[in-house]
Amino acid sequence: MSTPSLYAPREPIFPRRVSGTFRRLKWWILALTLGIYYITPWLRWDRGPGMPDQAVLVDLANRRFYFFWIEIWPHEFYFVAGLLIMAGLGLFLFTSALGRVWCGYTCPQTVWTDLFILVERWIEGDRNARVRLHNAKWSAHKAWLRSVKWTVWLAIALATGGAWVFYFTDAPALLGNLLNGTAHPAAYITIAILTATTFVFGGFMREQVCIYMCPWPRIQSAMMDPDTLTVAYRDWRGEPRGKGKRTDPNVPNTHVPDLAQALHAGTDPVATKGDCIDCMACVNVCPMGIDIRDGQQMECITCALCIDACDDVMDRIGKPRGLIDYMALTDEPRERAGLPPRPIWQHILRPRTIIYTLLWSAIGVGLVYALFIRSPIELTVSPVRNPTYVVQSDGAIRNIYDVRLRNKSLSEAEFRLSLTADTVLRIDLEGNADRDVIVTVPADTSLTQRVYVTARASDPAATAHDTALRFWVEDASTGDRASQATTFNGRVQ
């Protein structure tokens, strides 16, 4: 006996064109997000001589992240970590309030799939034409249409991969190097990988990426509750569905469950049908290929295109909109009883969303505060412990420290080093025979200076196990200061 296959081949989905409020919103979001992605690497920002003028740049070679007027150093990665935490909390917040709005509107997979479907519709026609072309045998006409479509897809995918690498080095210079073949191999490899994945994911896998590869559909249930506003079908209004329709839209539905009960009640069976005329418009426009009338499903990305499709049908047959709509499950008993749903703000403002908002805001305020209190100068002191101390010919005790000075300003600065302690200690800089304690640090650079600290033989610090001291650095021109505490190790008797 042959073993049954556990793999089901993909059934192609051909969404029909639809217009309406949510479709227009998706077009605007698509244009905005793609515009930001493709244009941002080409924006310029003047930071002064010798500094990169790309507005947004992840400079891996120099270990910097530039975002317009903000510069993030490697030791300040907590800013990036904070932004990632805010992104996660934001995803939790929007999912708990409005379901999978991220998936339906701004997820890169959704955005590029929408763009690929738009290209497909331009070249091959709307749903029925694409279905006929898919089922037709291969011919010169079919091969030509597919070739044109795949070529445009490939161009979009190539622009996608190319735009990504532009964020990591100067975009105009990299473009010239890419065209003349002198760019680093890593750039070509990265572009090739991103081009291939965009082409395959957006053109051929589409909904399978959301269903099988993305973990969020399985996590979202923990973020949602009965008060979450999500796309749903009002079955108490739409059922029993049927092809017939009332000629008088002002006659209210009696919602008799089936035809037998309608006949037994002596009422018009057509008038007892629900508002759903089973036109399949909601299914035909769905990019995931599901029927929203079957209830909440993991595959639904709440793109709301089924709402536009259903509202259009309701307008044409003279019935009120909202058969498919954003709604909360807690409103179902009220609507079944003929009462209006609760206001939207009552669904959104609830303990879960308030907690998410407070956490998100607290992290955001903390990051902004940390950004504005940053000092333009910093120092890090590392005692040299091999040896722990050095005994000089006159009995004095010397400790050695490596002091890393960071100049975050956009101009060269002179830093004056000093120290404070409960005893008298002498400070000397390696390489400065005249005992000058001023170090010149270039703009936007860190510099390590070796420093010698000496205690006289008669000083208590020379024989103490350790003595607290603090290194200070001061910008000679601006007066900005920074400090770090450390210890001085003496010769224990």
C-alpha positions in Angstrom: 0.0 0.0 0.0 1.3 3.4 -0.9 1.7 6.0 1.9 -0.7 8.9 1.4 1.0 12.3 0.8 1.0 14.8 3.6 1.7 17.7 1.3 -1.1 19.4 -0.6 0.0 21.5 -3.6 -0.9 25.1 -3.5 -4.2 26.1 -5.1 -3.6 29.5 -6.9 -5.7 32.4 -5.7 -6.8 35.1 -8.1 -8.3 38.0 -6.1 -10.8 40.1 -7.9 -10.3 43.9 -8.2 -12.4 45.8 -5.6 -12.8 49.4 -4.7 -13.8 51.1 -1.5 -12.6 52.7 1.7 -10.3 50.0 2.8 -8.9 49.3 -0.6 -8.0 53.0 -1.0 -6.5 53.0 2.5 -4.3 50.0 1.5 -3.2 51.8 -1.7 -2.2 54.9 0.3 -0.3 52.8 2.9 1.4 50.8 0.0 2.6 54.0 -1.7 3.8 55.5 1.6 5.7 52.4 2.9 7.3 51.7 -0.5 8.1 55.3 -1.0 9.9 55.4 2.4 11.7 52.2 1.7 13.0 53.1 -1.8 13.6 56.9 -1.3 15.2 57.0 2.2 18.7 55.9 1.3 18.9 58.8 -1.2 18.1 61.5 1.3 21.1 63.7 2.3 21.9 65.3 5.7 24.9 67.6 6.1 27.0 66.6 9.1 30.1 68.6 8.4 33.4 67.8 6.7 34.6 64.3 6.8 31.3 62.9 7.9 28.8 60.9 5.9 26.0 63.0 4.4 23.5 60.1 4.0 20.4 60.9 6.2 19.9 57.2 7.3 23.0 55.1 7.3 24.0 51.9 9.1 27.8 52.3 8.9 29.0 48.8 9.8 32.6 49.7 8.9 32.8 52.5 11.4 30.3 51.0 13.8 27.8 53.9 13.6 24.1 54.3 13.0 23.1 57.7 11.6 19.5 58.8 11.5 19.3 62.4 10.3 20.7 64.5 13.3 21.0 61.4 15.6 24.2 59.3 15.8 24.2 56.0 17.7 27.5 54.6 18.8 28.1 50.8 19.5 27.9 51.2 23.3 24.5 52.9 22.8 22.8 49.9 21.3 20.2 50.1 24.0 18.5 52.8 21.8 18.1 50.2 19.1 17.0 47.6 21.6 14.4 50.0 23.0 13.0 50.7 19.5 12.7 47.0 18.9 10.8 46.6 22.2 8.6 49.5 21.3 7.9 47.8 17.9 6.9 44.6 19.7 4.6 46.4 22.2 3.1 48.4 19.3 2.3 45.1 17.5 0.7 43.8 20.7 -1.3 47.0 21.1 -2.7 47.2 17.6 -3.4 43.4 17.5 -5.3 43.5 20.8 -7.3 46.6 19.7 -7.9 45.9 15.9 -6.7 42.4 15.2 -4.1 41.7 12.5 -4.0 45.2 11.1 -0.2 44.9 10.8 -0.6 41.9 8.6 -3.4 43.3 6.5 -1.9 46.8 5.8 1.9 47.2 6.6 3.6 43.8 6.6 6.2 43.7 3.9 4.8 40.4 2.6 1.4 42.0 2.2 2.7 45.2 0.7 4.8 43.5 -2.0 2.2 40.9 -2.7 -0.3 43.6 -3.3 2.1 45.3 -5.7 2.7 42.0 -7.5 -1.0 41.3 -7.8 -1.5 44.9 -9.2 1.1 44.2 -11.9 -0.5 40.8 -12.6 -3.9 42.5 -13.0 -2.5 45.1 -15.3 -0.9 42.5 -17.6 -3.2 39.6 -17.5 -6.6 41.2 -16.6 -8.9 40.8 -13.7 -9.9 37.6 -11.9 -11.9 35.8 -14.6 -9.2 36.6 -17.3 -6.4 35.3 -15.0 -8.4 32.2 -14.1 -8.9 31.4 -17.9 -5.2 32.1 -18.6 -4.1 29.8 -15.8 -6.4 27.0 -17.0 -5.4 27.5 -20.7 -2.7 25.4 -22.3 0.6 27.0 -23.0 0.6 29.1 -26.1 2.6 32.0 -27.5 0.2 34.4 -26.1 0.3 32.9 -22.6 4.1 32.7 -22.7 4.3 36.3 -23.7 2.0 37.5 -20.9 3.8 35.4 -18.3 7.2 36.6 -19.5 6.2 40.2 -19.3 4.7 39.7 -15.8 7.7 37.9 -14.5 10.1 40.5 -15.9 8.3 43.3 -14.1 8.2 41.2 -10.9 11.9 40.6 -11.2 12.6 44.3 -11.7 10.6 45.1 -8.6 12.4 42.4 -6.6 15.8 43.7 -7.9 14.9 47.2 -6.8 13.9 45.8 -3.4 17.2 44.0 -2.9 19.2 47.0 -4.2 17.4 49.5 -1.9 18.3 47.3 1.1 22.0 47.4 0.6 21.9 51.2 0.1 21.2 51.6 3.8 24.6 50.2 4.7 26.9 52.5 2.7 26.8 55.7 0.6 24.0 55.0 -1.9 25.3 57.0 -4.9 28.8 55.6 -4.6 27.5 52.0 -4.2 25.2 52.4 -7.2 28.2 53.4 -9.3 30.2 50.5 -8.0 27.4 48.1 -8.6 27.0 49.2 -12.2 30.7 49.1 -13.1 31.2 45.7 -11.3 33.6 47.0 -8.5 31.3 46.6 -5.5 32.1 44.2 -2.7 30.9 40.6 -3.4 28.7 40.8 -0.2 26.6 43.5 -1.9 25.9 41.4 -5.0 25.2 38.3 -2.8 22.8 40.2 -0.6 21.0 41.7 -3.6 20.7 38.3 -5.2 19.2 36.7 -2.1 16.7 39.5 -1.4 15.8 39.6 -5.1 15.1 35.9 -5.2 13.1 35.8 -2.0 11.0 38.9 -2.9 10.3 37.4 -6.4 9.3 34.0 -5.0 7.5 35.1 -1.8 5.5 37.9 -3.5 4.9 36.3 -6.8 4.4 32.6 -6.2 4.1 31.7 -2.4 2.0 34.7 -1.3 -0.5 33.5 1.3 1.6 30.4 2.1 4.2 32.7 3.6 1.6 34.0 6.0 0.0 30.6 6.8 3.1 28.3 7.1 6.2 30.5 7.5 5.1 33.4 9.7 4.6 32.6 13.4 2.3 35.6 14.1 -1.0 33.9 13.0 -0.5 31.4 15.8 0.6 34.0 18.4 -2.1 36.5 17.7 -4.8 34.6 19.6 -2.9 35.4 22.8 -3.1 39.1 22.0 -6.9 39.1 21.2 -10.0 38.8 23.3 -13.7 39.2 22.7 -13.5 43.0 22.7 -10.9 43.1 19.9 -12.3 44.8 16.8 -11.7 42.5 13.8 -13.3 41.7 10.5 -16.4 39.4 10.9 -19.6 38.4 9.3 -22.9 39.2 10.9 -24.5 35.8 10.4 -27.6 36.7 12.5 -28.3 39.3 9.8 -27.1 37.4 6.7 -28.5 34.0 7.3 -30.2 32.1 5.9 -28.4 33.2 2.7 -30.0 32.8 -0.7 -29.9 34.1 -4.2 -33.2 35.9 -4.0 -33.6 39.5 -2.9 -36.5 41.6 -1.6 -38.0 44.1 -4.0 -38.8 46.4 -1.1 -35.7 47.2 1.0 -37.9 48.8 3.7 -39.5 45.5 4.7 -37.6 44.3 7.7 -36.2 40.8 7.8 -38.0 38.4 10.1 -35.0 36.0 10.2 -37.0 32.8 10.1 -34.3 30.1 10.2 -35.3 28.2 7.1 -37.9 27.9 4.3 -40.0 25.2 6.1 -40.5 27.5 9.1 -41.3 30.4 6.8 -44.0 28.4 5.0 -45.4 27.2 8.4 -45.6 30.7 9.6 -47.4 31.8 6.5 -44.8 34.5 5.6 -43.1 35.3 2.3 -40.1 32.9 2.1 -38.2 35.5 0.1 -38.7 38.1 2.8 -37.4 35.7 5.5 -34.0 35.3 3.8 -31.0 37.0 5.3 -29.2 39.8 3.7 -26.4 37.6 2.3 -27.3 36.7 -1.3 -24.4 34.2 -1.6 -22.7 36.2 -4.4 -19.2 35.1 -3.3 -17.9 38.6 -3.7 -16.2 38.4 -0.3 -14.5 35.2 -1.2 -13.4 36.4 -4.7 -11.6 39.4 -3.4 -9.9 37.7 -0.5 -6.1 37.4 -1.0 -6.0 34.5 1.4 -8.8 32.6 -0.4 -11.0 32.1 2.6 -14.7 32.6 3.3 -15.1 35.1 6.1 -18.6 33.8 6.6 -17.1 30.6 8.1 -16.1 32.6 11.2 -12.7 33.6 12.6 -9.8 31.8 10.8 -6.1 31.8 11.3 -5.6 32.6 7.7 -7.5 35.9 7.9 -5.1 39.0 7.8 -8.0 41.5 8.4 -7.2 43.4 5.2 -10.9 44.3 5.1 -11.3 43.9 1.3 -14.2 41.7 1.9 -15.9 44.6 3.7 -15.5 46.8 0.6 -16.8 44.0 -1.7 -19.9 43.2 0.5 -20.7 46.9 1.0 -20.7 47.4 -2.8 -23.2 44.5 -3.2 -25.4 45.8 -0.4 -25.5 49.2 -2.1 -26.6 47.6 -5.4 -29.4 45.5 -3.9 -30.6 48.2 -1.6 -29.7 46.8 1.8 -27.7 48.5 4.6 -24.0 48.2 4.7 -22.1 46.4 7.4 -23.0 42.8 6.8 -19.3 42.2 6.9 -17.5 44.8 9.1 -15.1 45.5 11.9 -16.8 44.3 15.0 -16.2 42.8 18.5 -17.6 39.5 19.6 -19.0 41.1 22.8 -21.4 43.1 20.6 -23.0 40.0 19.1 -25.7 39.5 21.8 -26.6 43.2 21.7 -27.0 43.2 17.9 -29.0 39.9 17.9 -31.3 41.6 20.3 -31.6 44.6 18.0 -29.5 47.0 20.1 -26.7 49.1 18.6 -23.1 48.0 19.2 -21.1 49.8 21.9 -19.0 52.8 20.9 -15.6 51.9 19.3 -13.7 53.7 22.1 -15.1 51.3 24.7 -13.6 48.4 22.8 -10.3 50.0 22.3 -9.8 51.6 25.8 -9.7 48.6 28.0 -7.1 47.4 30.6 -5.0 45.4 28.2 -4.6 48.2 25.6 -4.1 50.8 28.3 -1.3 48.7 29.8 0.3 48.2 26.4 0.0 52.0 25.7 1.6 52.9 29.1 4.5 50.5 28.6 5.1 51.7 25.0 4.9 55.4 26.1 7.2 54.8 29.1 9.9 53.3 26.9 9.5 56.0 24.3 9.8 58.8 26.8 12.8 57.0 28.4 14.6 56.8 25.1 13.9 60.4 24.2 15.1 61.5 27.7 18.3 59.4 27.3 18.9 60.9 23.9 18.7 64.5 25.0 20.9 64.0 28.2 23.7 62.4 26.3 27.0 64.1 26.8 29.1 65.0 23.8 32.1 63.5 25.5 32.5 60.2 27.3 35.3 58.2 28.9 35.9 54.6 29.9 38.6 53.7 32.4 40.2 50.3 32.3 42.9 49.6 34.9 45.9 47.6 33.7 46.1 44.6 36.1 49.3 43.0 34.8 51.0 44.1 36.9 48.6 45.5 39.5 51.1 48.2 40.5 54.7 49.1 39.9 57.2 50.1 42.6 59.5 52.9 41.5 63.1 53.4 42.6 62.0 56.0 45.2 59.4 53.8 46.7 56.5 55.5 44.9 53.6 53.3 43.7 52.4 53.6 40.1 49.1 52.3 38.6 48.5 52.2 34.9 45.1 52.8 33.2 43.8 52.8 29.7 41.4 55.7 29.3 39.2 55.6 26.2 38.0 59.1 25.2 35.0 59.6 23.0 34.4 62.9 21.1 30.9 62.8 19.8 31.0 66.3 18.4 31.5 67.1 14.7 34.7 69.0 15.3 38.1 68.3 16.8 38.3 68.8 20.6 41.0 69.1 23.3 40.2 67.1 26.4 41.9 67.9 29.7 42.4 64.9 32.1 42.3 65.2 35.8 41.4 63.1 38.8 40.0 63.5 42.3 40.7 61.4 45.4 41.0 61.6 49.2 44.8 61.7 48.8 47.4 63.4 46.6 48.0 61.5 43.4 50.0 62.5 40.3 48.7 62.0 36.8 50.9 61.6 33.7 50.1 60.7 30.1 52.1 58.3 28.1 54.0 60.0 25.3 53.8 63.5 26.9 57.3 64.2 28.4 56.3 67.7 29.4 53.5 66.3 31.6 50.8 68.0 29.6 47.4 66.4 30.5 45.5 67.6 27.4 44.6 65.1 24.7 43.5 66.1 21.2 40.7 63.8 19.9 39.5 64.1 16.3 35.8 64.7 15.5 33.4 61.8 15.9 36.2 59.5 17.1 37.3 57.5 20.1 40.9 57.5 21.2 42.6 55.4 23.9 45.2 57.1 26.1 47.5 55.3 28.5 47.6 57.2 31.9 50.0 56.7 34.8 48.8 57.6 38.3 51.5 57.7 41.0 51.4 57.9 44.8 54.5 58.9 46.8 55.9 56.4 49.2 54.8 58.4 52.2 51.2 58.7 50.9 48.6 56.5 52.5 47.4 55.4 49.1 50.8 53.7 48.5 50.2 51.2 51.3 46.4 50.9 51.2 44.8 47.9 49.5 42.7 50.2 47.3 41.9 53.9 47.2 38.8 55.3 45.5 39.5 57.9 42.8 37.6 59.4 39.9 38.9 60.3 36.5 37.6 63.5 34.9 37.7 64.7 31.3 36.8 68.3 30.3 36.4 69.8 26.9 38.8 72.8 27.0 36.6 74.8 24.6 33.0 74.1 25.8 33.5 73.1 29.4 31.6 69.9 29.0 32.7 67.3 31.6 32.4 63.5 32.1 33.8 61.2 34.8 34.2 57.6 35.9 35.1 56.1 39.2 37.9 53.5 39.7 40.4 52.4 42.3 44.1 52.8 43.0 45.9 49.7 44.2 48.7 50.2 46.8 51.5 48.0 48.1 50.0 46.2 51.1 52.5 45.8 53.9 
